[in-house]
Amino acid sequence: MKLKELTEKCGLETVNGFADENKEIAGAYSSDLLSDVIANAKKDFVWITLQTHLNIIAVAALKELAAIIIVNNKEIDKDTLQKAEEEKVTLLRTGLNTFQISGKIYECGIH
C-alpha cells in the first residue's frame, strides 16, 4: 500500500506534506522509545509514536522510514517540522491513540 492511500484510509493529517506520497509501506512499528525503534523498525515502515521532539526525525532518517505518525493530535514544534522538511521525513498526525491507529493500520493490511 502506498503512503497516500494509507493516509486517506486512516484519516491521517499530513502535517508537512509528503516527502513521497507514492512510497510503498513495508510495515508499521509502534514505540515511544527511540532505541527500540532503531533496533526494530525496518526501512519503509511507518512509525507510530507520541514523541514530537527533534530526535524523532534523526531516527526516521537513519532507519529510512516511510513516515512518522504522531498520535493524540500532539502539537509538533517548529524545529521538528523544519528538520523534517530538511531530511524529507513525512509527518502525519491523528487524534486517535496508539492502540486505535495501530488497529486501523492493521485492518488496512499493514503488519
Secondary structure, DSSP 4 states (H G I P E B T S, - for coil): -BHHHHHHHHT-EESS--S-TTPBP-EEEE-S-HHHHHHH--TTEEEEES--STHHHHHHHHHT-SEEEE-TT----HHHHHHHHHHT--EEE-SS-HHHHHHHHHHTT--
